């Protein structure tokens, strides 16, 4: 049974739980355009609200203002409560949890174990000329980026802005646990803050590694994958002047652009190309072949009747 309750915030009645919705005609049209965006990029779902916003700006001329963005965000909340838009189609962040693994009984344990064997993967970065990590500013991008990076065993991280000194030290510790190069691939907004985040992080990590390394081959490189001024121009992305109030924008030249303005498939292609350019593909395929052999051995270790 669906229960709908409401409360008042700042004089407005707000729905709670699932709630019917009777939008006005212009909003109905907008939701149709949203549905087209979600369908066009269904292979990249979930999208963030910001990504949907920029697709509407680029494809249907939706107003590129913060007021229009806030209006869209509000409509998407109502649309999901009304089951017009699937909750799973939109990425929201803010809740962090530590999952607890439990089993109903031994049979449940073996079922889960069999499922894990089906998903067994070797470290496909083994034997590669360098170890890759992929970093992004917005946590909402993680599912899409992970979908591209996971087949290569490339982990994806987000600090949600400037990483803490602890986070930078952790990156350095991981790099120091390897014998060779670590390459940090980074995607972020084209603005003074986005560039500064990338520069400050890579410099701090590099300094930790240089101070603590025991092998000359242990070092960190940083590569800006997106968003660059050339990419913004090449893809015809909307830009705005840098804020003069930002001390990091000293020369006041060049436009700023959010990474979300890049279409999801374009971002995926850029990331995939950056990874492929740094992979020994023969070695990668060899690791994948060994996965099949390992998986067969693991299935053979299951109790009779469980490997289905």
C-alpha positions in Angstrom: 0.0 0.0 0.0 1.3 3.5 -0.9 1.2 6.0 1.9 1.4 9.7 1.1 2.1 12.2 3.8 3.0 15.8 3.7 4.6 18.4 5.8 5.2 22.2 5.6 8.6 23.7 5.0 8.8 27.5 4.8 5.1 27.7 4.2 5.1 25.1 1.4 3.4 21.8 1.5 5.9 19.1 0.5 5.0 15.5 -0.4 6.5 12.6 1.5 6.9 9.1 0.0 5.3 8.4 -3.3 3.0 11.2 -4.3 0.8 12.0 -7.3 1.9 14.9 -9.4 -0.1 17.1 -11.9 2.5 19.3 -13.6 1.6 22.1 -15.9 1.9 21.8 -19.6 5.4 23.3 -20.0 6.7 20.9 -17.3 5.1 17.9 -19.1 7.0 18.9 -22.2 10.2 19.2 -20.2 9.7 15.8 -18.6 9.3 14.4 -22.1 12.6 15.9 -23.0 14.2 14.5 -19.9 12.8 11.1 -20.8 14.5 11.4 -24.3 17.8 12.2 -22.6 17.6 9.2 -20.2 16.7 7.0 -23.1 19.5 8.3 -25.3 22.1 7.7 -22.6 20.5 4.6 -21.0 23.9 2.7 -21.2 25.4 5.4 -19.0 22.7 5.6 -16.3 22.5 6.8 -13.6 23.1 10.4 -14.7 23.5 13.3 -12.3 20.9 16.1 -12.3 23.7 18.3 -13.6 24.3 16.0 -16.5 20.7 15.9 -17.5 20.6 19.7 -17.2 23.5 20.1 -19.6 22.0 17.7 -22.1 18.9 19.7 -22.1 20.9 22.9 -22.6 22.7 21.4 -25.5 19.9 19.5 -27.2 16.7 21.5 -26.6 18.0 25.0 -25.6 17.0 24.8 -21.9 18.0 27.9 -20.0 21.5 27.7 -18.7 20.9 29.4 -15.4 21.2 28.3 -11.8 17.5 29.1 -11.4 16.6 26.8 -14.3 18.9 24.1 -12.8 17.1 24.3 -9.5 13.8 24.1 -11.2 14.8 21.0 -13.0 16.1 19.4 -9.8 12.8 20.1 -8.1 10.8 18.7 -11.0 13.0 15.5 -11.0 12.3 15.0 -7.3 8.5 15.3 -8.0 8.8 13.1 -11.1 10.5 10.3 -9.1 8.0 10.5 -6.3 5.2 10.2 -8.9 7.0 7.3 -10.6 7.3 9.2 -13.8 11.1 8.9 -13.7 12.8 5.8 -12.2 14.7 6.5 -9.0 17.6 4.4 -10.5 18.0 6.7 -13.4 19.2 9.7 -11.4 22.4 9.6 -9.3 22.1 11.3 -5.8 24.9 11.4 -3.3 25.2 12.3 0.3 24.7 9.0 2.2 27.8 7.0 3.0 27.5 3.5 4.5 29.6 0.5 5.5 27.8 -2.6 4.2 27.5 -5.7 6.5 27.5 -9.1 4.8 25.3 -11.7 6.4 23.8 -15.0 5.2 20.5 -16.7 5.9 22.0 -20.1 6.1 24.9 -22.2 4.6 22.9 -22.7 1.4 22.6 -18.9 1.1 26.4 -18.6 1.6 27.1 -21.1 -1.2 24.7 -19.3 -3.5 26.5 -16.0 -2.8 29.9 -17.7 -3.3 28.8 -19.2 -6.6 27.7 -15.7 -7.7 31.0 -14.3 -6.7 32.8 -16.9 -8.8 30.8 -15.9 -11.8 32.1 -12.4 -11.3 35.7 -13.5 -10.6 38.3 -11.1 -12.0 42.0 -11.1 -11.9 43.9 -7.9 -11.5 44.0 -6.9 -15.1 46.6 -4.3 -14.4 49.1 -7.0 -13.5 52.3 -6.8 -15.7 51.2 -3.5 -17.2 53.8 -0.7 -17.8 52.2 1.5 -15.2 49.4 1.3 -12.6 46.4 3.5 -13.3 44.0 5.2 -10.9 41.1 7.3 -12.2 40.1 10.4 -10.2 37.1 12.7 -10.5 35.8 15.7 -8.6 32.1 14.8 -8.4 31.1 11.6 -6.7 28.1 11.4 -8.9 30.3 10.5 -11.8 31.6 7.4 -10.1 29.2 4.8 -11.5 29.7 6.0 -15.1 33.4 6.2 -14.8 33.6 2.8 -13.1 31.6 1.3 -15.9 34.4 2.3 -18.3 37.3 1.6 -15.9 36.2 -1.7 -14.3 37.0 -4.0 -17.4 40.7 -2.8 -17.0 40.7 -3.2 -13.2 41.3 0.5 -12.9 39.9 1.9 -9.6 38.0 5.1 -9.5 38.2 7.7 -6.7 36.5 10.9 -5.8 37.4 13.4 -3.1 34.5 15.7 -3.8 36.9 18.7 -4.1 40.3 19.2 -2.6 41.6 15.8 -1.2 42.7 16.0 2.4 46.4 15.4 3.3 45.3 12.0 4.5 43.8 11.1 1.1 47.0 12.3 -0.7 49.2 10.3 1.7 47.0 7.2 1.0 47.5 7.7 -2.7 51.3 7.9 -2.1 51.2 4.8 0.1 49.5 2.8 -2.7 52.1 4.0 -5.2 55.0 3.1 -2.8 53.5 -0.4 -2.6 54.4 -0.9 -6.3 57.7 -1.2 -8.0 56.9 1.0 -11.0 55.0 4.1 -12.1 51.6 5.1 -10.9 49.6 7.3 -13.3 46.7 9.4 -11.9 44.1 10.0 -14.6 41.9 13.0 -13.7 38.6 14.3 -14.9 37.2 17.5 -13.6 35.6 20.9 -14.3 37.4 23.4 -16.6 37.8 26.2 -14.2 40.5 27.6 -11.8 39.4 25.4 -8.9 39.2 22.2 -11.0 42.7 22.9 -12.4 44.0 23.8 -8.9 42.6 20.6 -7.3 44.4 18.5 -9.9 47.7 20.4 -9.6 47.7 20.5 -5.8 46.8 16.8 -5.4 49.5 15.5 -7.9 52.2 17.8 -6.4 51.4 16.7 -2.8 51.3 13.0 -3.7 54.5 13.3 -5.8 56.3 14.9 -2.9 55.3 12.1 -0.5 56.5 9.5 -2.9 59.8 11.3 -3.6 60.5 11.5 0.1 59.7 7.9 1.0 60.4 5.8 -2.1 63.0 2.9 -1.8 63.3 2.3 -5.5 64.0 4.8 -8.3 61.2 3.4 -10.4 58.6 4.4 -7.8 57.1 7.6 -8.9 53.8 9.2 -9.7 52.6 11.0 -12.9 49.4 12.9 -13.3 47.4 13.2 -16.5 44.5 15.6 -17.1 42.0 13.5 -19.2 39.1 16.0 -19.2 38.0 18.7 -19.2 40.4 20.9 -21.2 39.9 24.1 -23.1 40.6 22.3 -26.4 37.9 19.7 -25.6 35.4 22.4 -24.6 36.0 24.1 -27.9 36.0 20.9 -30.0 32.8 19.6 -28.6 31.1 23.1 -28.7 30.4 23.1 -25.0 28.9 26.2 -23.3 31.5 28.3 -21.4 31.4 31.3 -19.1 34.1 33.7 -18.0 36.1 32.8 -14.9 35.0 34.6 -11.7 37.2 37.6 -11.1 36.6 37.0 -7.3 38.5 33.7 -7.6 42.1 34.4 -6.7 43.2 31.4 -8.8 42.0 33.2 -12.0 44.7 35.8 -12.1 44.8 36.5 -15.8 41.0 36.4 -16.3 41.3 34.8 -19.7 39.6 31.7 -21.0 36.2 30.3 -20.3 35.1 27.9 -17.6 32.9 24.8 -18.2 31.6 22.0 -16.0 32.5 18.4 -16.8 28.8 17.5 -16.7 28.4 19.6 -19.9 30.3 16.8 -21.8 27.9 14.1 -23.0 28.2 10.9 -21.1 29.3 8.9 -24.1 31.9 11.5 -25.0 33.4 11.4 -21.5 33.4 7.6 -21.6 35.3 7.7 -24.9 37.9 10.1 -23.6 38.5 8.0 -20.5 38.6 4.7 -22.5 41.1 6.2 -24.9 43.3 7.5 -22.0 43.4 4.0 -20.5 43.9 2.1 -23.8 46.9 4.4 -24.6 48.6 3.2 -21.5 47.8 -0.5 -21.7 49.7 -3.5 -23.1 46.7 -5.0 -24.8 48.3 -8.4 -25.3 49.0 -8.7 -21.6 45.5 -7.6 -20.8 44.0 -10.3 -23.0 46.3 -12.9 -21.4 45.0 -12.0 -18.0 41.4 -12.3 -19.2 42.2 -15.7 -20.6 43.6 -16.8 -17.2 40.4 -15.6 -15.6 38.5 -18.3 -17.4 40.9 -21.0 -16.3 40.8 -19.7 -12.7 37.0 -19.6 -12.7 36.8 -23.2 -13.8 39.0 -24.2 -10.9 36.9 -22.3 -8.4 33.7 -23.9 -9.6 35.4 -27.3 -9.2 36.0 -26.4 -5.5 32.2 -25.8 -4.8 30.1 -28.5 -3.2 28.3 -30.7 -5.7 25.3 -29.0 -7.3 26.3 -25.5 -6.3 28.1 -24.5 -9.5 24.9 -23.6 -11.4 
